[in-house]
Amino acid sequence: MRNEGSGRARSEGPTGPRAERKREAIVLAARSLFLREGFGVGMDAIAAEAGVSKVTVYNHFGNKEALFVAVIAGALDEPLDASSSVAALDGLTEADDLREAFLNVARAWVDVVRTDQEMNALRHLVAREIHRFPSLGEAWGERGPESHHPAIAGVLRELADRGRLTVPDMEAAVIQLYSLLVFPHLVFGSYGTDISDDLTDRLIVAGVDMFLGFYASA
């Protein structure tokens, strides 16, 4: 019998539109079941919820740790999928006023981070399960920040390619942007404390100014 928590994660899974639809269905099913039952839920149950075979789940993710990481990584960038964020993010590289465009993205992004209850539940799930299943931390650590946060990394890379920013270390830049804008709310939220609206906006403005100032093209 295959150990659901063992084996190396696949670096690449099936490709193509049909495979992508199956992958999305698996991640959504896993997210729902992880939230209801924790990391101990079986891969059989996840496969059934997604409407695919267990072999298909393993073909895409290799093991349950890799699937869990995919669920959490998707949730971290999910606020950027909100309609207001998408519109702002898509126009960021073309914006005449980069600072103003960056502020619009940041405000929409942080607003969803502060108000999305399911995302908060996922954060608590990670905190709870990481002690019981230390292999989750190992699986997360095997992937770099660019893999965890592809939407942000992609935009920063395009801005750098267009000469609007100078980003010599993309890994550090992604972590720094999250640290300036998102992490304060994740940390305070883990203690059951909310940052006020006024302080939130001050953090956003200062964070964007620090980030753009540091990575400004010469």
PyMOL commands that place a pseudoatom at each C-alpha (Angstrom):
pseudoatom trace, name=CA, resn=MET, resi=1, chain=A, elem=C, hetatm=0, pos=[0.000, 0.000, 0.000]
pseudoatom trace, name=CA, resn=ARG, resi=2, chain=A, elem=C, hetatm=0, pos=[1.368, 3.412, -0.881]
pseudoatom trace, name=CA, resn=ASN, resi=3, chain=A, elem=C, hetatm=0, pos=[2.260, 5.759, 1.981]
pseudoatom trace, name=CA, resn=GLU, resi=4, chain=A, elem=C, hetatm=0, pos=[0.301, 8.942, 1.391]
pseudoatom trace, name=CA, resn=GLY, resi=5, chain=A, elem=C, hetatm=0, pos=[2.861, 11.146, 3.052]
pseudoatom trace, name=CA, resn=SER, resi=6, chain=A, elem=C, hetatm=0, pos=[5.997, 9.663, 1.533]
pseudoatom trace, name=CA, resn=GLY, resi=7, chain=A, elem=C, hetatm=0, pos=[7.858, 10.049, -1.719]
pseudoatom trace, name=CA, resn=ARG, resi=8, chain=A, elem=C, hetatm=0, pos=[9.267, 13.079, -3.428]
pseudoatom trace, name=CA, resn=ALA, resi=9, chain=A, elem=C, hetatm=0, pos=[6.993, 15.708, -4.895]
pseudoatom trace, name=CA, resn=ARG, resi=10, chain=A, elem=C, hetatm=0, pos=[6.941, 15.870, -8.650]
pseudoatom trace, name=CA, resn=SER, resi=11, chain=A, elem=C, hetatm=0, pos=[8.723, 18.851, -10.114]
pseudoatom trace, name=CA, resn=GLU, resi=12, chain=A, elem=C, hetatm=0, pos=[6.375, 18.708, -13.104]
pseudoatom trace, name=CA, resn=GLY, resi=13, chain=A, elem=C, hetatm=0, pos=[2.965, 17.186, -13.583]
pseudoatom trace, name=CA, resn=PRO, resi=14, chain=A, elem=C, hetatm=0, pos=[0.711, 16.605, -16.567]
pseudoatom trace, name=CA, resn=THR, resi=15, chain=A, elem=C, hetatm=0, pos=[0.322, 19.617, -18.847]
pseudoatom trace, name=CA, resn=GLY, resi=16, chain=A, elem=C, hetatm=0, pos=[-2.334, 21.013, -21.140]
pseudoatom trace, name=CA, resn=PRO, resi=17, chain=A, elem=C, hetatm=0, pos=[-5.786, 22.575, -20.625]
pseudoatom trace, name=CA, resn=ARG, resi=18, chain=A, elem=C, hetatm=0, pos=[-7.459, 19.312, -19.544]
pseudoatom trace, name=CA, resn=ALA, resi=19, chain=A, elem=C, hetatm=0, pos=[-4.690, 18.559, -17.056]
pseudoatom trace, name=CA, resn=GLU, resi=20, chain=A, elem=C, hetatm=0, pos=[-4.895, 22.107, -15.700]
pseudoatom trace, name=CA, resn=ARG, resi=21, chain=A, elem=C, hetatm=0, pos=[-8.631, 21.729, -15.096]
pseudoatom trace, name=CA, resn=LYS, resi=22, chain=A, elem=C, hetatm=0, pos=[-8.019, 18.496, -13.213]
pseudoatom trace, name=CA, resn=ARG, resi=23, chain=A, elem=C, hetatm=0, pos=[-5.261, 20.112, -11.187]
pseudoatom trace, name=CA, resn=GLU, resi=24, chain=A, elem=C, hetatm=0, pos=[-7.543, 22.989, -10.201]
pseudoatom trace, name=CA, resn=ALA, resi=25, chain=A, elem=C, hetatm=0, pos=[-10.300, 20.537, -9.232]
pseudoatom trace, name=CA, resn=ILE, resi=26, chain=A, elem=C, hetatm=0, pos=[-7.865, 18.564, -7.070]
pseudoatom trace, name=CA, resn=VAL, resi=27, chain=A, elem=C, hetatm=0, pos=[-6.591, 21.691, -5.298]
pseudoatom trace, name=CA, resn=LEU, resi=28, chain=A, elem=C, hetatm=0, pos=[-10.147, 22.936, -4.627]
pseudoatom trace, name=CA, resn=ALA, resi=29, chain=A, elem=C, hetatm=0, pos=[-11.216, 19.528, -3.317]
pseudoatom trace, name=CA, resn=ALA, resi=30, chain=A, elem=C, hetatm=0, pos=[-8.126, 19.244, -1.128]
pseudoatom trace, name=CA, resn=ARG, resi=31, chain=A, elem=C, hetatm=0, pos=[-8.644, 22.743, 0.229]
pseudoatom trace, name=CA, resn=SER, resi=32, chain=A, elem=C, hetatm=0, pos=[-12.214, 21.966, 1.223]
pseudoatom trace, name=CA, resn=LEU, resi=33, chain=A, elem=C, hetatm=0, pos=[-11.302, 18.674, 2.879]
pseudoatom trace, name=CA, resn=PHE, resi=34, chain=A, elem=C, hetatm=0, pos=[-8.175, 19.985, 4.607]
pseudoatom trace, name=CA, resn=LEU, resi=35, chain=A, elem=C, hetatm=0, pos=[-10.268, 22.751, 6.155]
pseudoatom trace, name=CA, resn=ARG, resi=36, chain=A, elem=C, hetatm=0, pos=[-12.938, 20.290, 7.323]
pseudoatom trace, name=CA, resn=GLU, resi=37, chain=A, elem=C, hetatm=0, pos=[-10.777, 17.380, 8.397]
pseudoatom trace, name=CA, resn=GLY, resi=38, chain=A, elem=C, hetatm=0, pos=[-7.163, 18.568, 8.646]
pseudoatom trace, name=CA, resn=PHE, resi=39, chain=A, elem=C, hetatm=0, pos=[-4.070, 17.168, 6.991]
pseudoatom trace, name=CA, resn=GLY, resi=40, chain=A, elem=C, hetatm=0, pos=[-4.970, 13.638, 8.057]
pseudoatom trace, name=CA, resn=VAL, resi=41, chain=A, elem=C, hetatm=0, pos=[-7.650, 13.345, 5.361]
pseudoatom trace, name=CA, resn=GLY, resi=42, chain=A, elem=C, hetatm=0, pos=[-6.961, 10.498, 2.932]
pseudoatom trace, name=CA, resn=MET, resi=43, chain=A, elem=C, hetatm=0, pos=[-5.952, 10.896, -0.679]
pseudoatom trace, name=CA, resn=ASP, resi=44, chain=A, elem=C, hetatm=0, pos=[-8.839, 8.598, -1.649]
pseudoatom trace, name=CA, resn=ALA, resi=45, chain=A, elem=C, hetatm=0, pos=[-11.270, 11.124, -0.202]
pseudoatom trace, name=CA, resn=ILE, resi=46, chain=A, elem=C, hetatm=0, pos=[-9.570, 14.001, -2.009]
pseudoatom trace, name=CA, resn=ALA, resi=47, chain=A, elem=C, hetatm=0, pos=[-9.668, 12.123, -5.314]
pseudoatom trace, name=CA, resn=ALA, resi=48, chain=A, elem=C, hetatm=0, pos=[-13.354, 11.312, -4.875]
pseudoatom trace, name=CA, resn=GLU, resi=49, chain=A, elem=C, hetatm=0, pos=[-14.175, 14.933, -3.990]
pseudoatom trace, name=CA, resn=ALA, resi=50, chain=A, elem=C, hetatm=0, pos=[-12.321, 16.112, -7.107]
pseudoatom trace, name=CA, resn=GLY, resi=51, chain=A, elem=C, hetatm=0, pos=[-13.959, 13.500, -9.336]
pseudoatom trace, name=CA, resn=VAL, resi=52, chain=A, elem=C, hetatm=0, pos=[-10.639, 11.958, -10.398]
pseudoatom trace, name=CA, resn=SER, resi=53, chain=A, elem=C, hetatm=0, pos=[-8.690, 8.808, -9.595]
pseudoatom trace, name=CA, resn=LYS, resi=54, chain=A, elem=C, hetatm=0, pos=[-6.104, 8.663, -6.837]
pseudoatom trace, name=CA, resn=VAL, resi=55, chain=A, elem=C, hetatm=0, pos=[-3.501, 7.903, -9.511]
pseudoatom trace, name=CA, resn=THR, resi=56, chain=A, elem=C, hetatm=0, pos=[-4.357, 11.224, -11.155]
pseudoatom trace, name=CA, resn=VAL, resi=57, chain=A, elem=C, hetatm=0, pos=[-3.810, 13.045, -7.859]
pseudoatom trace, name=CA, resn=TYR, resi=58, chain=A, elem=C, hetatm=0, pos=[-0.382, 11.449, -7.470]
pseudoatom trace, name=CA, resn=ASN, resi=59, chain=A, elem=C, hetatm=0, pos=[0.489, 12.160, -11.093]
pseudoatom trace, name=CA, resn=HIS, resi=60, chain=A, elem=C, hetatm=0, pos=[-0.103, 15.854, -10.480]
pseudoatom trace, name=CA, resn=PHE, resi=61, chain=A, elem=C, hetatm=0, pos=[1.387, 16.234, -7.019]
pseudoatom trace, name=CA, resn=GLY, resi=62, chain=A, elem=C, hetatm=0, pos=[3.471, 13.203, -6.105]
pseudoatom trace, name=CA, resn=ASN, resi=63, chain=A, elem=C, hetatm=0, pos=[2.474, 13.176, -2.423]
pseudoatom trace, name=CA, resn=LYS, resi=64, chain=A, elem=C, hetatm=0, pos=[0.097, 14.783, 0.044]
pseudoatom trace, name=CA, resn=GLU, resi=65, chain=A, elem=C, hetatm=0, pos=[2.660, 17.258, 1.358]
pseudoatom trace, name=CA, resn=ALA, resi=66, chain=A, elem=C, hetatm=0, pos=[3.101, 18.681, -2.157]
pseudoatom trace, name=CA, resn=LEU, resi=67, chain=A, elem=C, hetatm=0, pos=[-0.677, 18.936, -2.543]
pseudoatom trace, name=CA, resn=PHE, resi=68, chain=A, elem=C, hetatm=0, pos=[-0.996, 20.723, 0.800]
pseudoatom trace, name=CA, resn=VAL, resi=69, chain=A, elem=C, hetatm=0, pos=[1.736, 23.169, -0.229]
pseudoatom trace, name=CA, resn=ALA, resi=70, chain=A, elem=C, hetatm=0, pos=[-0.116, 23.833, -3.498]
pseudoatom trace, name=CA, resn=VAL, resi=71, chain=A, elem=C, hetatm=0, pos=[-3.300, 24.571, -1.553]
pseudoatom trace, name=CA, resn=ILE, resi=72, chain=A, elem=C, hetatm=0, pos=[-1.561, 27.036, 0.775]
pseudoatom trace, name=CA, resn=ALA, resi=73, chain=A, elem=C, hetatm=0, pos=[0.519, 28.662, -1.959]
pseudoatom trace, name=CA, resn=GLY, resi=74, chain=A, elem=C, hetatm=0, pos=[-2.612, 29.241, -4.004]
pseudoatom trace, name=CA, resn=ALA, resi=75, chain=A, elem=C, hetatm=0, pos=[-4.356, 30.777, -1.016]
pseudoatom trace, name=CA, resn=LEU, resi=76, chain=A, elem=C, hetatm=0, pos=[-1.510, 33.244, -0.433]
pseudoatom trace, name=CA, resn=ASP, resi=77, chain=A, elem=C, hetatm=0, pos=[-1.821, 34.676, -3.929]
pseudoatom trace, name=CA, resn=GLU, resi=78, chain=A, elem=C, hetatm=0, pos=[-5.604, 34.255, -4.059]
pseudoatom trace, name=CA, resn=PRO, resi=79, chain=A, elem=C, hetatm=0, pos=[-6.292, 37.849, -2.925]
pseudoatom trace, name=CA, resn=LEU, resi=80, chain=A, elem=C, hetatm=0, pos=[-4.647, 38.916, -6.166]
pseudoatom trace, name=CA, resn=ASP, resi=81, chain=A, elem=C, hetatm=0, pos=[-7.375, 37.037, -8.049]
pseudoatom trace, name=CA, resn=ALA, resi=82, chain=A, elem=C, hetatm=0, pos=[-10.059, 39.370, -6.729]
pseudoatom trace, name=CA, resn=SER, resi=83, chain=A, elem=C, hetatm=0, pos=[-11.538, 41.384, -9.586]
pseudoatom trace, name=CA, resn=SER, resi=84, chain=A, elem=C, hetatm=0, pos=[-10.269, 44.741, -8.342]
pseudoatom trace, name=CA, resn=SER, resi=85, chain=A, elem=C, hetatm=0, pos=[-6.783, 43.338, -7.773]
pseudoatom trace, name=CA, resn=VAL, resi=86, chain=A, elem=C, hetatm=0, pos=[-6.623, 41.642, -11.173]
pseudoatom trace, name=CA, resn=ALA, resi=87, chain=A, elem=C, hetatm=0, pos=[-7.507, 44.833, -12.999]
pseudoatom trace, name=CA, resn=ALA, resi=88, chain=A, elem=C, hetatm=0, pos=[-4.861, 46.786, -11.108]
pseudoatom trace, name=CA, resn=LEU, resi=89, chain=A, elem=C, hetatm=0, pos=[-2.233, 44.043, -11.338]
pseudoatom trace, name=CA, resn=ASP, resi=90, chain=A, elem=C, hetatm=0, pos=[-2.714, 43.604, -15.077]
pseudoatom trace, name=CA, resn=GLY, resi=91, chain=A, elem=C, hetatm=0, pos=[-2.151, 47.317, -15.632]
pseudoatom trace, name=CA, resn=LEU, resi=92, chain=A, elem=C, hetatm=0, pos=[0.775, 47.713, -13.293]
pseudoatom trace, name=CA, resn=THR, resi=93, chain=A, elem=C, hetatm=0, pos=[3.561, 47.302, -15.825]
pseudoatom trace, name=CA, resn=GLU, resi=94, chain=A, elem=C, hetatm=0, pos=[1.928, 49.764, -18.234]
pseudoatom trace, name=CA, resn=ALA, resi=95, chain=A, elem=C, hetatm=0, pos=[0.931, 52.393, -15.665]
pseudoatom trace, name=CA, resn=ASP, resi=96, chain=A, elem=C, hetatm=0, pos=[2.173, 55.933, -16.220]
pseudoatom trace, name=CA, resn=ASP, resi=97, chain=A, elem=C, hetatm=0, pos=[2.301, 56.500, -12.470]
pseudoatom trace, name=CA, resn=LEU, resi=98, chain=A, elem=C, hetatm=0, pos=[3.894, 53.335, -11.070]
pseudoatom trace, name=CA, resn=ARG, resi=99, chain=A, elem=C, hetatm=0, pos=[3.584, 54.430, -7.443]
pseudoatom trace, name=CA, resn=GLU, resi=100, chain=A, elem=C, hetatm=0, pos=[-0.147, 55.139, -7.705]
pseudoatom trace, name=CA, resn=ALA, resi=101, chain=A, elem=C, hetatm=0, pos=[-0.757, 51.871, -9.550]
pseudoatom trace, name=CA, resn=PHE, resi=102, chain=A, elem=C, hetatm=0, pos=[1.261, 49.967, -6.957]
pseudoatom trace, name=CA, resn=LEU, resi=103, chain=A, elem=C, hetatm=0, pos=[-0.772, 51.560, -4.168]
pseudoatom trace, name=CA, resn=ASN, resi=104, chain=A, elem=C, hetatm=0, pos=[-4.025, 50.489, -5.849]
pseudoatom trace, name=CA, resn=VAL, resi=105, chain=A, elem=C, hetatm=0, pos=[-2.817, 46.896, -6.099]
pseudoatom trace, name=CA, resn=ALA, resi=106, chain=A, elem=C, hetatm=0, pos=[-1.556, 46.917, -2.526]
pseudoatom trace, name=CA, resn=ARG, resi=107, chain=A, elem=C, hetatm=0, pos=[-4.798, 48.299, -1.080]
pseudoatom trace, name=CA, resn=ALA, resi=108, chain=A, elem=C, hetatm=0, pos=[-6.967, 45.765, -2.914]
pseudoatom trace, name=CA, resn=TRP, resi=109, chain=A, elem=C, hetatm=0, pos=[-4.612, 42.929, -1.975]
pseudoatom trace, name=CA, resn=VAL, resi=110, chain=A, elem=C, hetatm=0, pos=[-4.391, 43.802, 1.711]
pseudoatom trace, name=CA, resn=ASP, resi=111, chain=A, elem=C, hetatm=0, pos=[-8.144, 44.362, 1.970]
pseudoatom trace, name=CA, resn=VAL, resi=112, chain=A, elem=C, hetatm=0, pos=[-8.828, 40.795, 0.903]
pseudoatom trace, name=CA, resn=VAL, resi=113, chain=A, elem=C, hetatm=0, pos=[-6.098, 39.454, 3.205]
pseudoatom trace, name=CA, resn=ARG, resi=114, chain=A, elem=C, hetatm=0, pos=[-7.795, 41.208, 6.125]
pseudoatom trace, name=CA, resn=THR, resi=115, chain=A, elem=C, hetatm=0, pos=[-11.356, 40.122, 5.347]
pseudoatom trace, name=CA, resn=ASP, resi=116, chain=A, elem=C, hetatm=0, pos=[-11.215, 36.648, 3.726]
pseudoatom trace, name=CA, resn=GLN, resi=117, chain=A, elem=C, hetatm=0, pos=[-12.359, 34.234, 6.439]
pseudoatom trace, name=CA, resn=GLU, resi=118, chain=A, elem=C, hetatm=0, pos=[-11.436, 31.070, 4.531]
pseudoatom trace, name=CA, resn=MET, resi=119, chain=A, elem=C, hetatm=0, pos=[-7.906, 32.309, 4.038]
pseudoatom trace, name=CA, resn=ASN, resi=120, chain=A, elem=C, hetatm=0, pos=[-7.693, 32.981, 7.763]
pseudoatom trace, name=CA, resn=ALA, resi=121, chain=A, elem=C, hetatm=0, pos=[-8.894, 29.449, 8.423]
pseudoatom trace, name=CA, resn=LEU, resi=122, chain=A, elem=C, hetatm=0, pos=[-6.155, 28.094, 6.155]
pseudoatom trace, name=CA, resn=ARG, resi=123, chain=A, elem=C, hetatm=0, pos=[-3.522, 30.041, 8.074]
pseudoatom trace, name=CA, resn=HIS, resi=124, chain=A, elem=C, hetatm=0, pos=[-4.748, 28.542, 11.336]
pseudoatom trace, name=CA, resn=LEU, resi=125, chain=A, elem=C, hetatm=0, pos=[-4.751, 25.110, 9.728]
pseudoatom trace, name=CA, resn=VAL, resi=126, chain=A, elem=C, hetatm=0, pos=[-1.081, 25.464, 8.794]
pseudoatom trace, name=CA, resn=ALA, resi=127, chain=A, elem=C, hetatm=0, pos=[-0.180, 26.576, 12.311]
pseudoatom trace, name=CA, resn=ARG, resi=128, chain=A, elem=C, hetatm=0, pos=[-2.039, 23.607, 13.767]
pseudoatom trace, name=CA, resn=GLU, resi=129, chain=A, elem=C, hetatm=0, pos=[-0.768, 20.930, 11.409]
pseudoatom trace, name=CA, resn=ILE, resi=130, chain=A, elem=C, hetatm=0, pos=[2.883, 21.943, 11.092]
pseudoatom trace, name=CA, resn=HIS, resi=131, chain=A, elem=C, hetatm=0, pos=[3.599, 20.539, 14.565]
pseudoatom trace, name=CA, resn=ARG, resi=132, chain=A, elem=C, hetatm=0, pos=[1.921, 17.218, 13.832]
pseudoatom trace, name=CA, resn=PHE, resi=133, chain=A, elem=C, hetatm=0, pos=[3.378, 16.850, 10.345]
pseudoatom trace, name=CA, resn=PRO, resi=134, chain=A, elem=C, hetatm=0, pos=[6.849, 18.470, 10.190]
pseudoatom trace, name=CA, resn=SER, resi=135, chain=A, elem=C, hetatm=0, pos=[7.242, 17.142, 6.645]
pseudoatom trace, name=CA, resn=LEU, resi=136, chain=A, elem=C, hetatm=0, pos=[4.903, 19.971, 5.591]
pseudoatom trace, name=CA, resn=GLY, resi=137, chain=A, elem=C, hetatm=0, pos=[7.553, 22.499, 6.573]
pseudoatom trace, name=CA, resn=GLU, resi=138, chain=A, elem=C, hetatm=0, pos=[10.163, 20.567, 4.624]
pseudoatom trace, name=CA, resn=ALA, resi=139, chain=A, elem=C, hetatm=0, pos=[7.930, 20.448, 1.551]
pseudoatom trace, name=CA, resn=TRP, resi=140, chain=A, elem=C, hetatm=0, pos=[7.314, 24.203, 1.792]
pseudoatom trace, name=CA, resn=GLY, resi=141, chain=A, elem=C, hetatm=0, pos=[11.004, 24.944, 2.214]
pseudoatom trace, name=CA, resn=GLU, resi=142, chain=A, elem=C, hetatm=0, pos=[11.957, 22.978, -0.896]
pseudoatom trace, name=CA, resn=ARG, resi=143, chain=A, elem=C, hetatm=0, pos=[10.189, 25.561, -3.031]
pseudoatom trace, name=CA, resn=GLY, resi=144, chain=A, elem=C, hetatm=0, pos=[11.449, 29.122, -3.334]
pseudoatom trace, name=CA, resn=PRO, resi=145, chain=A, elem=C, hetatm=0, pos=[9.369, 32.276, -2.790]
pseudoatom trace, name=CA, resn=GLU, resi=146, chain=A, elem=C, hetatm=0, pos=[8.907, 32.687, -6.545]
pseudoatom trace, name=CA, resn=SER, resi=147, chain=A, elem=C, hetatm=0, pos=[7.116, 29.339, -6.691]
pseudoatom trace, name=CA, resn=HIS, resi=148, chain=A, elem=C, hetatm=0, pos=[4.966, 30.213, -3.692]
pseudoatom trace, name=CA, resn=HIS, resi=149, chain=A, elem=C, hetatm=0, pos=[3.979, 33.630, -5.029]
pseudoatom trace, name=CA, resn=PRO, resi=150, chain=A, elem=C, hetatm=0, pos=[4.046, 33.431, -8.851]
pseudoatom trace, name=CA, resn=ALA, resi=151, chain=A, elem=C, hetatm=0, pos=[1.698, 36.375, -9.445]
pseudoatom trace, name=CA, resn=ILE, resi=152, chain=A, elem=C, hetatm=0, pos=[3.909, 38.816, -7.564]
pseudoatom trace, name=CA, resn=ALA, resi=153, chain=A, elem=C, hetatm=0, pos=[7.145, 37.361, -8.930]
pseudoatom trace, name=CA, resn=GLY, resi=154, chain=A, elem=C, hetatm=0, pos=[5.808, 37.589, -12.474]
pseudoatom trace, name=CA, resn=VAL, resi=155, chain=A, elem=C, hetatm=0, pos=[4.879, 41.259, -12.186]
pseudoatom trace, name=CA, resn=LEU, resi=156, chain=A, elem=C, hetatm=0, pos=[8.192, 42.205, -10.556]
pseudoatom trace, name=CA, resn=ARG, resi=157, chain=A, elem=C, hetatm=0, pos=[10.103, 40.334, -13.254]
pseudoatom trace, name=CA, resn=GLU, resi=158, chain=A, elem=C, hetatm=0, pos=[8.192, 42.124, -15.997]
pseudoatom trace, name=CA, resn=LEU, resi=159, chain=A, elem=C, hetatm=0, pos=[8.798, 45.500, -14.361]
pseudoatom trace, name=CA, resn=ALA, resi=160, chain=A, elem=C, hetatm=0, pos=[12.494, 44.656, -14.177]
pseudoatom trace, name=CA, resn=ASP, resi=161, chain=A, elem=C, hetatm=0, pos=[12.550, 43.494, -17.809]
pseudoatom trace, name=CA, resn=ARG, resi=162, chain=A, elem=C, hetatm=0, pos=[10.991, 46.796, -18.856]
pseudoatom trace, name=CA, resn=GLY, resi=163, chain=A, elem=C, hetatm=0, pos=[13.585, 48.736, -16.880]
pseudoatom trace, name=CA, resn=ARG, resi=164, chain=A, elem=C, hetatm=0, pos=[11.065, 50.217, -14.464]
pseudoatom trace, name=CA, resn=LEU, resi=165, chain=A, elem=C, hetatm=0, pos=[12.651, 48.487, -11.472]
pseudoatom trace, name=CA, resn=THR, resi=166, chain=A, elem=C, hetatm=0, pos=[16.054, 46.967, -10.787]
pseudoatom trace, name=CA, resn=VAL, resi=167, chain=A, elem=C, hetatm=0, pos=[15.603, 43.631, -9.008]
pseudoatom trace, name=CA, resn=PRO, resi=168, chain=A, elem=C, hetatm=0, pos=[18.922, 41.761, -8.665]
pseudoatom trace, name=CA, resn=ASP, resi=169, chain=A, elem=C, hetatm=0, pos=[17.533, 39.238, -6.162]
pseudoatom trace, name=CA, resn=MET, resi=170, chain=A, elem=C, hetatm=0, pos=[13.961, 38.218, -7.011]
pseudoatom trace, name=CA, resn=GLU, resi=171, chain=A, elem=C, hetatm=0, pos=[13.721, 35.787, -4.101]
pseudoatom trace, name=CA, resn=ALA, resi=172, chain=A, elem=C, hetatm=0, pos=[14.507, 38.528, -1.594]
pseudoatom trace, name=CA, resn=ALA, resi=173, chain=A, elem=C, hetatm=0, pos=[12.254, 41.069, -3.336]
pseudoatom trace, name=CA, resn=VAL, resi=174, chain=A, elem=C, hetatm=0, pos=[9.180, 38.808, -3.186]
pseudoatom trace, name=CA, resn=ILE, resi=175, chain=A, elem=C, hetatm=0, pos=[9.678, 38.163, 0.537]
pseudoatom trace, name=CA, resn=GLN, resi=176, chain=A, elem=C, hetatm=0, pos=[10.294, 41.855, 1.212]
pseudoatom trace, name=CA, resn=LEU, resi=177, chain=A, elem=C, hetatm=0, pos=[7.103, 42.938, -0.543]
pseudoatom trace, name=CA, resn=TYR, resi=178, chain=A, elem=C, hetatm=0, pos=[5.050, 40.406, 1.396]
pseudoatom trace, name=CA, resn=SER, resi=179, chain=A, elem=C, hetatm=0, pos=[6.794, 41.497, 4.606]
pseudoatom trace, name=CA, resn=LEU, resi=180, chain=A, elem=C, hetatm=0, pos=[5.927, 45.132, 4.025]
pseudoatom trace, name=CA, resn=LEU, resi=181, chain=A, elem=C, hetatm=0, pos=[2.293, 44.663, 2.987]
pseudoatom trace, name=CA, resn=VAL, resi=182, chain=A, elem=C, hetatm=0, pos=[0.844, 41.330, 4.100]
pseudoatom trace, name=CA, resn=PHE, resi=183, chain=A, elem=C, hetatm=0, pos=[2.863, 39.804, 6.900]
pseudoatom trace, name=CA, resn=PRO, resi=184, chain=A, elem=C, hetatm=0, pos=[1.928, 42.433, 9.540]
pseudoatom trace, name=CA, resn=HIS, resi=185, chain=A, elem=C, hetatm=0, pos=[-1.712, 41.344, 9.224]
pseudoatom trace, name=CA, resn=LEU, resi=186, chain=A, elem=C, hetatm=0, pos=[-0.833, 37.661, 9.294]
pseudoatom trace, name=CA, resn=VAL, resi=187, chain=A, elem=C, hetatm=0, pos=[1.264, 38.092, 12.438]
pseudoatom trace, name=CA, resn=PHE, resi=188, chain=A, elem=C, hetatm=0, pos=[-1.219, 40.289, 14.313]
pseudoatom trace, name=CA, resn=GLY, resi=189, chain=A, elem=C, hetatm=0, pos=[-4.088, 38.087, 13.167]
pseudoatom trace, name=CA, resn=SER, resi=190, chain=A, elem=C, hetatm=0, pos=[-2.385, 35.003, 14.607]
pseudoatom trace, name=CA, resn=TYR, resi=191, chain=A, elem=C, hetatm=0, pos=[-2.643, 36.704, 18.005]
pseudoatom trace, name=CA, resn=GLY, resi=192, chain=A, elem=C, hetatm=0, pos=[-6.278, 37.639, 17.492]
pseudoatom trace, name=CA, resn=THR, resi=193, chain=A, elem=C, hetatm=0, pos=[-5.471, 41.319, 16.998]
pseudoatom trace, name=CA, resn=ASP, resi=194, chain=A, elem=C, hetatm=0, pos=[-6.542, 43.525, 14.102]
pseudoatom trace, name=CA, resn=ILE, resi=195, chain=A, elem=C, hetatm=0, pos=[-4.561, 46.448, 12.721]
pseudoatom trace, name=CA, resn=SER, resi=196, chain=A, elem=C, hetatm=0, pos=[-6.742, 49.543, 12.415]
pseudoatom trace, name=CA, resn=ASP, resi=197, chain=A, elem=C, hetatm=0, pos=[-7.825, 50.883, 9.025]
pseudoatom trace, name=CA, resn=ASP, resi=198, chain=A, elem=C, hetatm=0, pos=[-5.769, 54.043, 9.488]
pseudoatom trace, name=CA, resn=LEU, resi=199, chain=A, elem=C, hetatm=0, pos=[-2.588, 52.179, 10.417]
pseudoatom trace, name=CA, resn=THR, resi=200, chain=A, elem=C, hetatm=0, pos=[-3.198, 49.693, 7.604]
pseudoatom trace, name=CA, resn=ASP, resi=201, chain=A, elem=C, hetatm=0, pos=[-3.187, 52.461, 5.021]
pseudoatom trace, name=CA, resn=ARG, resi=202, chain=A, elem=C, hetatm=0, pos=[-0.117, 54.086, 6.562]
pseudoatom trace, name=CA, resn=LEU, resi=203, chain=A, elem=C, hetatm=0, pos=[1.687, 50.745, 6.378]
pseudoatom trace, name=CA, resn=ILE, resi=204, chain=A, elem=C, hetatm=0, pos=[0.656, 50.326, 2.750]
pseudoatom trace, name=CA, resn=VAL, resi=205, chain=A, elem=C, hetatm=0, pos=[1.834, 53.786, 1.685]
pseudoatom trace, name=CA, resn=ALA, resi=206, chain=A, elem=C, hetatm=0, pos=[5.112, 53.514, 3.591]
pseudoatom trace, name=CA, resn=GLY, resi=207, chain=A, elem=C, hetatm=0, pos=[5.661, 49.949, 2.400]
pseudoatom trace, name=CA, resn=VAL, resi=208, chain=A, elem=C, hetatm=0, pos=[5.145, 50.796, -1.267]
pseudoatom trace, name=CA, resn=ASP, resi=209, chain=A, elem=C, hetatm=0, pos=[7.390, 53.846, -0.979]
pseudoatom trace, name=CA, resn=MET, resi=210, chain=A, elem=C, hetatm=0, pos=[10.155, 51.836, 0.706]
pseudoatom trace, name=CA, resn=PHE, resi=211, chain=A, elem=C, hetatm=0, pos=[9.922, 49.038, -1.844]
pseudoatom trace, name=CA, resn=LEU, resi=212, chain=A, elem=C, hetatm=0, pos=[9.866, 51.266, -4.921]
pseudoatom trace, name=CA, resn=GLY, resi=213, chain=A, elem=C, hetatm=0, pos=[12.534, 53.520, -3.472]
pseudoatom trace, name=CA, resn=PHE, resi=214, chain=A, elem=C, hetatm=0, pos=[14.895, 50.601, -2.870]
pseudoatom trace, name=CA, resn=TYR, resi=215, chain=A, elem=C, hetatm=0, pos=[14.316, 48.932, -6.235]
pseudoatom trace, name=CA, resn=ALA, resi=216, chain=A, elem=C, hetatm=0, pos=[14.022, 52.075, -8.342]
pseudoatom trace, name=CA, resn=SER, resi=217, chain=A, elem=C, hetatm=0, pos=[15.966, 51.980, -11.596]
pseudoatom trace, name=CA, resn=ALA, resi=218, chain=A, elem=C, hetatm=0, pos=[18.981, 54.231, -11.612]
for i in range(1, 218): cmd.bond("trace and resi %d" % i, "trace and resi %d" % (i + 1))
show_as sticks, trace
zoom trace
